[in-house]
Amino acid sequence: MVMKAAVLGHPVSQSLSPRIFNEWFDAVGFPGEYEAIDTPPDAFEETVRRLMAEGYAGVNVTLPHKNVAASLADFRNKAVERCGAANLLLFRSGKIIADNTDGAGFARCLVRRDKPGASLPSKAVVLGAGGAASPVINQLTPQRVHIANRTKAKAEALAENFGPSCSAHDWDEIPELLKGADLLVNTTSLGMKGQPTLDIDLAPMSPDALVVDIVYAPLQTELLKQARKLGLGTSNGLTMLVYQAVPSFLAYTGLRAPSPEKTLRALEAEK
Ligand code: ATR
């Protein structure tokens, strides 16, 4: 019997997930089929329940459904509870089990290619307080995290949710926050194709700093270009995308993803 799974989003045609999962199914010889299903918000719940009834193993969930996915589930793990968002719904015995693997994807961004074995950062600055920020902050805490957002109230709500190791800041505090910081994560939409660039000066950061941009279209954002010029470490958004699929693949198949690093390098080479 073929195991079926899908990614639900709106829009979703651009999703790399079918390619990633189907490549991995082929590589390990697992009888799986993975598709992208465009799902407008008003059809989300009905689509989830229909796929469960049709015997799908589960679905991955992307924008704009991650919050609703969390609330729809019968069971939620801690990451889902803390982020209020899920990107994986597993169907088991007629129940929906929610997980959030974005934090695991982000964790891989902290593994430095330029300095394997480098110690984890101690002063982190996260830009943005939208849906992409929560799993990043959840992964970093209880480490010290400074959250800067254009709308400070949203940063404050996140800082309150994630506890005393987080603080909220105005956007214009960024230059001050970056002094001596050894990790910067952009979770805003700035730098994405069609959006303004993220225009900040990275010079005050620690010389050992790592700069993570979760934007992956384009792959080489101005932020990452500047970081490289300064000799800082960088991680791109494709890393998070590929590695958030690893725990999903394990949940669907019981098998380890065969070659995430190879998949990542191949996707990077195409961008
Ligand atoms: P998502 O939930 O998909 O992450 P979002 O909630 O719209 O999307 O969040 C986008 C993030 O990018 C937010 O932190 C947003 O800041 P606001 O909370 O002030 O809206 C940030 N962002 C978008 N455009 C921005 C801009 N021009 N300058 C600074 N931040 C911006």
Residues whose N, C-alpha, C, O or C-beta is under 5 A from the ligand:
A	BS01	ATR	G128 A129 G130 G131 A132 N149 R150 T151 K154 T187 T188 S189
